[in-house]
């Protein structure tokens, strides 16, 4: 159990940073939502093909190769808890990505071609439009700082887990899940 202490401490710090991220993002949305024009969402391509093209971005957000080992350790290698944590986390990130994209699209006007029905490109960067709103610069920097810090922390946890053999020193490693034939067993 002592071997999990750094992981648990980092997870607690990550929880605080995640709460900061959610608070800053919530305040950003509360400030920006009154300025949203929902009609602007119609200019976006919401087809399945467009969603498929966005899949690499969504997968990059998930960074499963880094998250799964840490989540397994934090869930004490319990299959049901790990699956539930991954499902909830995945849905939360998907909702976050869709909401953030919709906010950007609904906030920024497009060129004259869009008004004529021709689609038209955005006339400004959505992030620049948000930064231009009074008081949002600090909030957006908070969102960015928390997001980057949790990513760095998660990467370090994944590396720690990898170099420690997935938590096997604590008797709860990946080999314990896979059994005798797994990577940590005699047959692996």
HELIX and SHEET records of a PDB file:
HELIX    1   1 UNK A    2  UNK A    4  5                                   3    
HELIX    2   2 UNK A    5  UNK A   33  1                                  29    
HELIX    3   3 UNK A   38  UNK A   43  5                                   6    
HELIX    4   4 UNK A   48  UNK A   62  1                                  15    
HELIX    5   5 UNK A   64  UNK A   74  1                                  11    
HELIX    6   6 UNK A   79  UNK A  107  1                                  29    
HELIX    7   7 UNK A  112  UNK A  115  1                                   4    
HELIX    8   8 UNK A  126  UNK A  132  1                                   7    
HELIX    9   9 UNK A  136  UNK A  163  1                                  28    
HELIX   10  10 UNK A  168  UNK A  170  5                                   3    
HELIX   11  11 UNK A  174  UNK A  178  1                                   5    
END                                                                             
